Amino acid sequence: MASKQIDLSAARWRTSSHSNGDGGNCVEIGDDLPGIIPVRDTKDRTRATLIFGSGAWDSFVSAVKGGALRA
């Protein structure tokens, strides 16, 4: 089964608010794409971008904020 290419050229990328600018383990989130949330590694933006449905992303963020996903 072939995977569908998603055009991310319109995404406005923003770096995680937890980024401290030293090149650590940070991600960027793509905004302004209806129904999807693209996520990429700030250290290597040429690697594959992960794509999440907006509902799944909202559930993930809520779980993190609620403390359910602590390391």
C-alpha positions, 0 to 999 in steps of 0.5 A: 500500500502506497503512503499518501504525501502530505503537503507541509509547505503551508505549515508555520513551524513553532518550537516547543516551549520546553526548548532551551536553545542548546540543541537538546531533545526538542520538537517543532509543531506545524500550525495552520494545517486543518485536521493534522498536526505535523511534528519534526525533530529540531536537530534534523529537520530533513528526517521524516515528519510525524503526522498526527490527527488533531484529535489524537494530538489533543488527547496526547497534550491533555495527558501530558498536561494532566501528568499521565505521561511522566518519564 
